[in-house]
Amino acid sequence: MQQSPDIEIRSGPWDIVEIQDFLRNAVIPMRLATRGEKWPLVQSLWFLFEGSALWFCTQQDSVVARRLESNPRCAFEVAGDNPPYRGVRGRGVASLDTELAAGLLERLLSHYQVDPESSLASWLQSRLDNEVAIRIDNLVLSSWDYSSRMSR
């Protein structure tokens, strides 16, 4: 199985190229799990896969940003809700960077096909002063694809 020096593949039918293609082309939110003092939190977030990392933006004072700042270990899943069921899940380590937030937000809006003149785009861009880019790297991934089972 083809590997990447920056990504460990634990299991699943897809090699590194198939995983990268799936993550680059996915236009669905990533479900991100972070650790809290008492309970984990799962949130759905727009993301990009660039290089060997997952990227997303959020407000610096959001629960997810505060949790990742105190404990950068997280888990995630990228999978559609409709058949055929397939996707990628894994874990990684997050780092926060306020300097990259504006450029990343612009790329996220484009990737998720948000009209740059829309009220949603204007509202998100109006909050850039408090936005932070979050990079998840040191990825350990598993894939699954039930397409062949579901096409019968």
Contacts in CASP RR format, 6 or more apart in sequence:
PFRMAT RR
TARGET T0000
AUTHOR 0000-0000-0000
METHOD contacts of the structure
MODEL  1
MQQSPDIEIRSGPWDIVEIQDFLRNAVIPMRLATRGEKWPLVQSLWFLFE
GSALWFCTQQDSVVARRLESNPRCAFEVAGDNPPYRGVRGRGVASLDTEL
AAGLLERLLSHYQVDPESSLASWLQSRLDNEVAIRIDNLVLSSWDYSSRM
SR
1 9 0 8 1.000
1 15 0 8 1.000
1 16 0 8 1.000
2 15 0 8 1.000
2 16 0 8 1.000
2 17 0 8 1.000
3 9 0 8 1.000
3 16 0 8 1.000
4 16 0 8 1.000
4 20 0 8 1.000
4 52 0 8 1.000
6 51 0 8 1.000
6 52 0 8 1.000
6 53 0 8 1.000
6 137 0 8 1.000
6 138 0 8 1.000
6 139 0 8 1.000
7 16 0 8 1.000
7 19 0 8 1.000
7 52 0 8 1.000
7 139 0 8 1.000
7 140 0 8 1.000
7 141 0 8 1.000
8 139 0 8 1.000
8 140 0 8 1.000
8 141 0 8 1.000
9 15 0 8 1.000
9 16 0 8 1.000
9 19 0 8 1.000
9 141 0 8 1.000
9 142 0 8 1.000
9 143 0 8 1.000
10 90 0 8 1.000
10 140 0 8 1.000
10 141 0 8 1.000
10 142 0 8 1.000
11 142 0 8 1.000
11 143 0 8 1.000
12 142 0 8 1.000
12 143 0 8 1.000
12 144 0 8 1.000
12 145 0 8 1.000
13 143 0 8 1.000
13 144 0 8 1.000
13 145 0 8 1.000
14 22 0 8 1.000
14 88 0 8 1.000
14 143 0 8 1.000
14 145 0 8 1.000
18 143 0 8 1.000
19 88 0 8 1.000
19 141 0 8 1.000
19 143 0 8 1.000
20 49 0 8 1.000
22 78 0 8 1.000
22 86 0 8 1.000
22 87 0 8 1.000
22 88 0 8 1.000
22 143 0 8 1.000
23 49 0 8 1.000
23 54 0 8 1.000
23 78 0 8 1.000
23 88 0 8 1.000
24 49 0 8 1.000
26 47 0 8 1.000
26 49 0 8 1.000
26 78 0 8 1.000
27 111 0 8 1.000
27 112 0 8 1.000
27 113 0 8 1.000
28 78 0 8 1.000
28 79 0 8 1.000
28 80 0 8 1.000
28 81 0 8 1.000
29 44 0 8 1.000
29 45 0 8 1.000
29 46 0 8 1.000
29 47 0 8 1.000
30 44 0 8 1.000
30 45 0 8 1.000
30 46 0 8 1.000
30 47 0 8 1.000
30 54 0 8 1.000
30 56 0 8 1.000
30 76 0 8 1.000
30 77 0 8 1.000
30 78 0 8 1.000
31 42 0 8 1.000
31 43 0 8 1.000
31 44 0 8 1.000
31 76 0 8 1.000
31 77 0 8 1.000
31 78 0 8 1.000
31 79 0 8 1.000
32 42 0 8 1.000
32 43 0 8 1.000
32 44 0 8 1.000
32 45 0 8 1.000
32 56 0 8 1.000
32 64 0 8 1.000
32 74 0 8 1.000
32 75 0 8 1.000
32 76 0 8 1.000
33 40 0 8 1.000
33 41 0 8 1.000
33 42 0 8 1.000
33 74 0 8 1.000
33 75 0 8 1.000
33 76 0 8 1.000
34 40 0 8 1.000
34 41 0 8 1.000
34 43 0 8 1.000
34 64 0 8 1.000
34 67 0 8 1.000
34 68 0 8 1.000
34 71 0 8 1.000
34 74 0 8 1.000
35 67 0 8 1.000
35 71 0 8 1.000
35 73 0 8 1.000
35 74 0 8 1.000
36 67 0 8 1.000
36 71 0 8 1.000
41 63 0 8 1.000
41 64 0 8 1.000
41 67 0 8 1.000
43 63 0 8 1.000
43 64 0 8 1.000
45 56 0 8 1.000
45 58 0 8 1.000
45 64 0 8 1.000
46 56 0 8 1.000
46 57 0 8 1.000
46 108 0 8 1.000
46 111 0 8 1.000
46 112 0 8 1.000
47 54 0 8 1.000
47 55 0 8 1.000
47 56 0 8 1.000
47 78 0 8 1.000
47 108 0 8 1.000
48 54 0 8 1.000
48 55 0 8 1.000
48 56 0 8 1.000
48 104 0 8 1.000
48 107 0 8 1.000
48 108 0 8 1.000
48 111 0 8 1.000
49 55 0 8 1.000
52 137 0 8 1.000
52 139 0 8 1.000
53 135 0 8 1.000
53 136 0 8 1.000
53 137 0 8 1.000
53 139 0 8 1.000
54 76 0 8 1.000
54 135 0 8 1.000
54 136 0 8 1.000
54 137 0 8 1.000
54 139 0 8 1.000
55 104 0 8 1.000
55 133 0 8 1.000
55 134 0 8 1.000
55 135 0 8 1.000
55 136 0 8 1.000
56 104 0 8 1.000
56 108 0 8 1.000
56 133 0 8 1.000
56 134 0 8 1.000
57 101 0 8 1.000
57 104 0 8 1.000
57 105 0 8 1.000
57 108 0 8 1.000
57 131 0 8 1.000
57 132 0 8 1.000
57 133 0 8 1.000
57 134 0 8 1.000
58 64 0 8 1.000
58 65 0 8 1.000
58 131 0 8 1.000
58 132 0 8 1.000
58 134 0 8 1.000
59 65 0 8 1.000
59 127 0 8 1.000
59 130 0 8 1.000
59 131 0 8 1.000
59 132 0 8 1.000
60 96 0 8 1.000
60 98 0 8 1.000
60 130 0 8 1.000
60 131 0 8 1.000
60 132 0 8 1.000
61 130 0 8 1.000
64 134 0 8 1.000
65 96 0 8 1.000
65 132 0 8 1.000
65 134 0 8 1.000
68 74 0 8 1.000
68 94 0 8 1.000
68 96 0 8 1.000
68 134 0 8 1.000
69 96 0 8 1.000
72 93 0 8 1.000
72 94 0 8 1.000
72 95 0 8 1.000
73 91 0 8 1.000
73 92 0 8 1.000
73 93 0 8 1.000
73 94 0 8 1.000
74 91 0 8 1.000
74 92 0 8 1.000
74 93 0 8 1.000
74 94 0 8 1.000
74 136 0 8 1.000
75 89 0 8 1.000
75 90 0 8 1.000
75 91 0 8 1.000
75 92 0 8 1.000
76 89 0 8 1.000
76 90 0 8 1.000
76 91 0 8 1.000
76 92 0 8 1.000
76 136 0 8 1.000
77 87 0 8 1.000
77 88 0 8 1.000
77 89 0 8 1.000
77 90 0 8 1.000
78 87 0 8 1.000
78 88 0 8 1.000
78 89 0 8 1.000
79 85 0 8 1.000
79 86 0 8 1.000
79 87 0 8 1.000
79 88 0 8 1.000
79 89 0 8 1.000
80 86 0 8 1.000
80 87 0 8 1.000
83 146 0 8 1.000
83 150 0 8 1.000
84 145 0 8 1.000
84 146 0 8 1.000
84 147 0 8 1.000
84 150 0 8 1.000
84 151 0 8 1.000
85 144 0 8 1.000
85 146 0 8 1.000
85 150 0 8 1.000
86 143 0 8 1.000
86 144 0 8 1.000
86 145 0 8 1.000
86 146 0 8 1.000
86 147 0 8 1.000
87 143 0 8 1.000
87 144 0 8 1.000
87 145 0 8 1.000
88 141 0 8 1.000
88 142 0 8 1.000
88 143 0 8 1.000
89 141 0 8 1.000
89 142 0 8 1.000
89 144 0 8 1.000
90 139 0 8 1.000
90 140 0 8 1.000
90 141 0 8 1.000
90 142 0 8 1.000
91 139 0 8 1.000
91 140 0 8 1.000
92 136 0 8 1.000
92 137 0 8 1.000
92 138 0 8 1.000
92 139 0 8 1.000
92 140 0 8 1.000
93 136 0 8 1.000
93 137 0 8 1.000
93 138 0 8 1.000
94 134 0 8 1.000
94 135 0 8 1.000
94 136 0 8 1.000
95 134 0 8 1.000
95 135 0 8 1.000
95 137 0 8 1.000
96 132 0 8 1.000
96 133 0 8 1.000
96 134 0 8 1.000
97 132 0 8 1.000
97 133 0 8 1.000
97 134 0 8 1.000
97 135 0 8 1.000
98 131 0 8 1.000
98 132 0 8 1.000
98 133 0 8 1.000
99 133 0 8 1.000
100 133 0 8 1.000
101 128 0 8 1.000
101 131 0 8 1.000
101 132 0 8 1.000
101 133 0 8 1.000
102 128 0 8 1.000
102 131 0 8 1.000
103 133 0 8 1.000
104 133 0 8 1.000
105 124 0 8 1.000
105 125 0 8 1.000
105 128 0 8 1.000
105 131 0 8 1.000
105 133 0 8 1.000
109 116 0 8 1.000
109 121 0 8 1.000
109 124 0 8 1.000
110 116 0 8 1.000
114 120 0 8 1.000
114 121 0 8 1.000
115 121 0 8 1.000
END
